[in-house]
Amino acid sequence: MKDKLRLLDELQALRLKLMEAAEARGSLTDPEVLAISEAADELIVTLQQLQKNEMHRK
C-alpha cells in the first residue's frame, strides 16, 4: 500500500510538472513535455498493474 501511495504522490508531482512545462514551452509536443508525459504514462501503467494484482488477490 505504501508503494501505491508513493506512486500516486509521484504521479501528482509529474502532473503538475507537466502542466508547468507545457505552459512554459507553449507546446504539447516539446521534447521536455513529451518526456514528462511518458514518465507519467509509465507510472499510470504501474499503478494499473498494482490495482489489477490487488483485485486478483481478493
The first five atom37 places (N, CA, C, CB, O) and aatype in JSON, in Angstrom:
{
  "aatype": [12, 11, 3, 11, 10, 1, 10, 10, 3, 6, 10, 5, 0, 10, 1, 10, 11, 10, 12, 6, 0, 0, 6, 0, 1, 7, 15, 10, 16, 3, 14, 6, 19, 10, 0, 9, 15, 6, 0, 0, 3, 6, 10, 9, 19, 16, 10, 5, 5, 10, 5, 11, 2, 6, 12, 8, 1, 11],
  "atom_mask": [
    [1, 1, 1, 1, 1],
    [1, 1, 1, 1, 1],
    [1, 1, 1, 1, 1],
    [1, 1, 1, 1, 1],
    [1, 1, 1, 1, 1],
    [1, 1, 1, 1, 1],
    [1, 1, 1, 1, 1],
    [1, 1, 1, 1, 1],
    [1, 1, 1, 1, 1],
    [1, 1, 1, 1, 1],
    [1, 1, 1, 1, 1],
    [1, 1, 1, 1, 1],
    [1, 1, 1, 1, 1],
    [1, 1, 1, 1, 1],
    [1, 1, 1, 1, 1],
    [1, 1, 1, 1, 1],
    [1, 1, 1, 1, 1],
    [1, 1, 1, 1, 1],
    [1, 1, 1, 1, 1],
    [1, 1, 1, 1, 1],
    [1, 1, 1, 1, 1],
    [1, 1, 1, 1, 1],
    [1, 1, 1, 1, 1],
    [1, 1, 1, 1, 1],
    [1, 1, 1, 1, 1],
    [1, 1, 1, 0, 1],
    [1, 1, 1, 1, 1],
    [1, 1, 1, 1, 1],
    [1, 1, 1, 1, 1],
    [1, 1, 1, 1, 1],
    [1, 1, 1, 1, 1],
    [1, 1, 1, 1, 1],
    [1, 1, 1, 1, 1],
    [1, 1, 1, 1, 1],
    [1, 1, 1, 1, 1],
    [1, 1, 1, 1, 1],
    [1, 1, 1, 1, 1],
    [1, 1, 1, 1, 1],
    [1, 1, 1, 1, 1],
    [1, 1, 1, 1, 1],
    [1, 1, 1, 1, 1],
    [1, 1, 1, 1, 1],
    [1, 1, 1, 1, 1],
    [1, 1, 1, 1, 1],
    [1, 1, 1, 1, 1],
    [1, 1, 1, 1, 1],
    [1, 1, 1, 1, 1],
    [1, 1, 1, 1, 1],
    [1, 1, 1, 1, 1],
    [1, 1, 1, 1, 1],
    [1, 1, 1, 1, 1],
    [1, 1, 1, 1, 1],
    [1, 1, 1, 1, 1],
    [1, 1, 1, 1, 1],
    [1, 1, 1, 1, 1],
    [1, 1, 1, 1, 1],
    [1, 1, 1, 1, 1],
    [1, 1, 1, 1, 1]
  ],
  "atom_positions": [
    [[0.83, -1.2, 0.0], [0.0, 0.0, 0.0], [0.87, 1.26, 0.0], [-0.94, 0.0, 1.22], [0.53, 2.25, -0.64]],
    [[1.99, 1.2, 0.73], [2.88, 2.36, 0.77], [3.43, 2.66, -0.62], [4.03, 2.12, 1.76], [3.58, 3.82, -1.01]],
    [[3.74, 1.59, -1.35], [4.25, 1.79, -2.71], [3.21, 2.5, -3.57], [4.64, 0.45, -3.35], [3.55, 3.39, -4.35]],
    [[1.97, 2.09, -3.43], [0.9, 2.69, -4.23], [0.75, 4.17, -3.89], [-0.42, 1.94, -4.0], [0.6, 5.0, -4.78]],
    [[0.78, 4.49, -2.61], [0.66, 5.9, -2.2], [1.84, 6.72, -2.69], [0.55, 6.0, -0.67], [1.68, 7.86, -3.12]],
    [[3.02, 6.14, -2.63], [4.22, 6.83, -3.12], [4.11, 7.08, -4.61], [5.49, 6.02, -2.8], [4.47, 8.16, -5.09]],
    [[3.63, 6.09, -5.35], [3.47, 6.24, -6.79], [2.4, 7.28, -7.12], [3.1, 4.9, -7.42], [2.56, 8.04, -8.08]],
    [[1.34, 7.31, -6.34], [0.29, 8.32, -6.57], [0.83, 9.72, -6.31], [-0.92, 8.05, -5.68], [0.51, 10.65, -7.05]],
    [[1.64, 9.88, -5.27], [2.27, 11.18, -4.99], [3.2, 11.57, -6.12], [3.05, 11.13, -3.65], [3.23, 12.73, -6.55]],
    [[3.96, 10.61, -6.61], [4.88, 10.85, -7.72], [4.11, 11.27, -8.98], [5.73, 9.59, -8.0], [4.52, 12.17, -9.7]],
    [[3.01, 10.59, -9.22], [2.18, 10.91, -10.39], [1.61, 12.32, -10.29], [1.05, 9.89, -10.54], [1.59, 13.06, -11.27]],
    [[1.17, 12.69, -9.1], [0.64, 14.04, -8.9], [1.72, 15.09, -9.17], [0.08, 14.19, -7.48], [1.45, 16.11, -9.8]],
    [[2.92, 14.83, -8.68], [4.03, 15.76, -8.9], [4.35, 15.87, -10.39], [5.28, 15.29, -8.12], [4.61, 16.97, -10.89]],
    [[4.33, 14.75, -11.1], [4.59, 14.77, -12.54], [3.49, 15.52, -13.28], [4.71, 13.34, -13.08], [3.75, 16.23, -14.25]],
    [[2.26, 15.35, -12.83], [1.14, 16.05, -13.47], [1.32, 17.56, -13.36], [-0.2, 15.62, -12.83], [1.11, 18.29, -14.33]],
    [[1.71, 18.03, -12.2], [1.95, 19.46, -12.02], [3.13, 19.93, -12.86], [2.2, 19.78, -10.54], [3.09, 20.99, -13.49]],
    [[4.19, 19.12, -12.86], [5.38, 19.46, -13.65], [5.02, 19.5, -15.14], [6.51, 18.43, -13.4], [5.51, 20.36, -15.87]],
    [[4.18, 18.59, -15.58], [3.75, 18.54, -16.98], [2.97, 19.8, -17.36], [2.89, 17.28, -17.22], [3.2, 20.38, -18.41]],
    [[2.07, 20.2, -16.49], [1.28, 21.41, -16.78], [2.19, 22.64, -16.84], [0.18, 21.61, -15.71], [2.04, 23.48, -17.72]],
    [[3.12, 22.73, -15.92], [4.04, 23.87, -15.9], [4.93, 23.88, -17.15], [4.92, 23.83, -14.63], [5.14, 24.93, -17.76]],
    [[5.44, 22.72, -17.52], [6.32, 22.64, -18.68], [5.56, 22.96, -19.97], [6.94, 21.24, -18.78], [6.07, 23.66, -20.83]],
    [[4.35, 22.45, -20.09], [3.55, 22.72, -21.29], [3.24, 24.21, -21.4], [2.23, 21.9, -21.27], [3.28, 24.78, -22.49]],
    [[2.94, 24.83, -20.28], [2.65, 26.26, -20.29], [3.91, 27.07, -20.62], [2.06, 26.7, -18.93], [3.86, 28.01, -21.41]],
    [[5.02, 26.7, -20.01], [6.27, 27.43, -20.23], [6.77, 27.28, -21.66], [7.33, 26.95, -19.25], [7.27, 28.23, -22.26]],
    [[6.64, 26.07, -22.21], [7.12, 25.79, -23.56], [6.12, 26.21, -24.63], [7.43, 24.3, -23.71], [6.48, 26.45, -25.78]],
    [[4.85, 26.3, -24.24], [3.83, 26.7, -25.19], [3.52, 25.64, -26.22], [0.0, 0.0, 0.0], [2.96, 25.92, -27.28]],
    [[3.88, 24.39, -25.9], [3.66, 23.31, -26.86], [3.57, 21.98, -26.14], [4.8, 23.28, -27.9], [4.34, 21.68, -25.23]],
    [[2.6, 21.19, -26.56], [2.48, 19.84, -26.01], [3.43, 18.85, -26.68], [1.05, 19.35, -26.14], [3.58, 17.72, -26.22]],
    [[4.06, 19.28, -27.76], [4.97, 18.39, -28.49], [6.43, 18.72, -28.23], [4.69, 18.47, -29.97], [7.31, 18.14, -28.86]],
    [[6.7, 19.62, -27.31], [8.07, 19.93, -26.93], [8.7, 18.67, -26.32], [8.12, 21.13, -25.93], [8.04, 17.97, -25.56]],
    [[9.97, 18.38, -26.64], [10.61, 17.16, -26.13], [10.56, 17.03, -24.6], [12.05, 17.13, -26.58], [10.38, 15.93, -24.08]],
    [[10.73, 18.13, -23.88], [10.68, 18.05, -22.42], [9.27, 17.68, -21.94], [11.12, 19.4, -21.8], [9.11, 16.87, -21.03]],
    [[8.27, 18.28, -22.56], [6.88, 17.98, -22.21], [6.57, 16.52, -22.51], [5.91, 18.92, -22.97], [5.92, 15.84, -21.71]],
    [[7.01, 16.04, -23.65], [6.78, 14.64, -24.02], [7.46, 13.68, -23.06], [7.27, 14.39, -25.44], [6.9, 12.64, -22.72]],
    [[8.67, 14.02, -22.63], [9.4, 13.16, -21.69], [8.66, 13.06, -20.36], [10.83, 13.7, -21.47], [8.57, 11.98, -19.78]],
    [[8.14, 14.17, -19.88], [7.38, 14.16, -18.62], [6.1, 13.35, -18.8], [7.06, 15.6, -18.16], [5.72, 12.57, -17.92]],
    [[5.45, 13.53, -19.93], [4.22, 12.8, -20.22], [4.48, 11.3, -20.28], [3.62, 13.28, -21.54], [3.68, 10.51, -19.77]],
    [[5.57, 10.9, -20.88], [5.91, 9.48, -20.97], [6.19, 8.91, -19.58], [7.13, 9.28, -21.89], [5.8, 7.78, -19.29]],
    [[6.86, 9.67, -18.74], [7.13, 9.22, -17.37], [5.82, 9.04, -16.61], [8.04, 10.22, -16.63], [5.65, 8.07, -15.87]],
    [[4.89, 9.96, -16.8], [3.57, 9.85, -16.16], [2.83, 8.62, -16.69], [2.74, 11.13, -16.4], [2.19, 7.9, -15.92]],
    [[2.9, 8.39, -17.98], [2.25, 7.21, -18.58], [2.78, 5.93, -17.96], [2.47, 7.19, -20.1], [2.01, 5.01, -17.66]],
    [[4.09, 5.85, -17.76], [4.69, 4.65, -17.17], [4.19, 4.44, -15.75], [6.22, 4.76, -17.17], [3.91, 3.31, -15.35]],
    [[4.08, 5.52, -15.0], [3.56, 5.41, -13.64], [2.1, 4.95, -13.64], [3.68, 6.76, -12.91], [1.7, 4.14, -12.8]],
    [[1.32, 5.47, -14.57], [-0.09, 5.07, -14.67], [-0.2, 3.57, -14.95], [-0.8, 5.87, -15.78], [-1.02, 2.89, -14.34]],
    [[0.62, 3.08, -15.84], [0.6, 1.64, -16.17], [0.99, 0.83, -14.93], [1.57, 1.33, -17.35], [0.37, -0.2, -14.64]],
    [[1.99, 1.27, -14.21], [2.42, 0.58, -13.0], [1.29, 0.56, -11.97], [3.67, 1.24, -12.41], [1.03, -0.47, -11.34]],
    [[0.63, 1.69, -11.8], [-0.49, 1.75, -10.85], [-1.64, 0.85, -11.29], [-0.98, 3.19, -10.71], [-2.28, 0.22, -10.45]],
    [[-1.91, 0.79, -12.57], [-2.97, -0.09, -13.07], [-2.62, -1.55, -12.81], [-3.2, 0.15, -14.58], [-3.5, -2.34, -12.47]],
    [[-1.36, -1.9, -12.97], [-0.93, -3.28, -12.71], [-1.08, -3.61, -11.23], [0.52, -3.48, -13.17], [-1.51, -4.71, -10.88]],
    [[-0.71, -2.66, -10.36], [-0.87, -2.88, -8.92], [-2.34, -3.09, -8.57], [-0.3, -1.69, -8.13], [-2.68, -3.98, -7.79]],
    [[-3.2, -2.26, -9.14], [-4.62, -2.38, -8.88], [-5.17, -3.72, -9.37], [-5.38, -1.24, -9.54], [-5.97, -4.36, -8.69]],
    [[-4.72, -4.13, -10.54], [-5.16, -5.41, -11.1], [-4.72, -6.57, -10.17], [-4.58, -5.6, -12.55], [-5.48, -7.5, -9.92]],
    [[-3.49, -6.5, -9.69], [-2.99, -7.54, -8.79], [-3.77, -7.55, -7.48], [-1.5, -7.33, -8.51], [-4.04, -8.62, -6.93]],
    [[-4.12, -6.38, -6.98], [-4.9, -6.3, -5.74], [-6.27, -6.94, -5.93], [-5.05, -4.85, -5.29], [-6.77, -7.62, -5.04]],
    [[-6.88, -6.71, -7.08], [-8.21, -7.27, -7.34], [-8.15, -8.79, -7.45], [-8.8, -6.67, -8.63], [-9.07, -9.48, -7.02]],
    [[-7.08, -9.32, -8.01], [-6.95, -10.78, -8.16], [-6.68, -11.47, -6.83], [-5.82, -11.1, -9.14], [-7.0, -12.65, -6.67]],
    [[-6.1, -10.75, -5.87], [-5.83, -11.33, -4.57], [-7.07, -11.4, -3.7], [-4.76, -10.53, -3.87], [-7.1, -12.16, -2.72]],
    [[-8.08, -10.65, -4.04], [-9.3, -10.62, -3.2], [-10.22, -11.75, -3.55], [-10.04, -9.3, -3.35], [-11.29, -11.89, -2.95]]
  ]
}
